[in-house]
Amino acid sequence: MARIAPLAPPYEADVEQALRKGMPPGVTEEPLALFRLLQRHPELASRMRVLGAGLLAHGELPALDREIVIARVTARCGCRYEWGVHAAVFAPMVGLTPERLEATVTGDSGHPAWSERHRALIAAVDELHDTATVSDAAWAALAAHYPASQLLEFLVLAGWYRTIAYVADGVGLDEEPWAAPYPGG
């Protein structure tokens, strides 16, 4: 059970409206537990929604690369909640295969599922996770595949999903019942 419980229906009208903004148009399912949790602080939730939605819908990184970064960051943080949501919803949409998804949890940058470009992403995520920086060698490997704008976006994306992992793991957010199962249990 979460240390701070996500809001539960029935919602006040302004809360319902705010929650629906975070969900894709036409979705009738209950808003994500993360969104319902953040809505306990509406001002914070509204500010977070702008950056989160911008990274998902308006980023310059290729969608597959974005999801590899998100899966690896959340896996390295042990954030089953966010890893499972993205594995269930976004991974199939962008062609992130089950083998590659599992490799975000159990493999390293040398896993045979990864292309050279994706190896550079995984290695850079791992360095950021371990050291909060990227070595010159890892940066050069990324820069061989991405322009400056995408390199900046990569850093923000990785940091953003580490923040999301802190929130979800910090409160002990239960996994969504429909989320993809986390490899290894």
HELIX and SHEET records of a PDB file:
HELIX    1   1 ALA A   13  LYS A   21  1                                   9    
HELIX    2   2 ALA A   33  LEU A   38  1                                   6    
HELIX    3   3 PRO A   42  ALA A   57  1                                  16    
HELIX    4   4 ALA A   63  ARG A   76  1                                  14    
HELIX    5   5 ARG A   80  VAL A   94  1                                  15    
HELIX    6   6 PRO A   98  THR A  106  1                                   9    
HELIX    7   7 GLU A  116  THR A  131  1                                  16    
HELIX    8   8 ASP A  136  ALA A  143  1                                   8    
HELIX    9   9 ALA A  148  VAL A  171  1                                  24    
END                                                                             
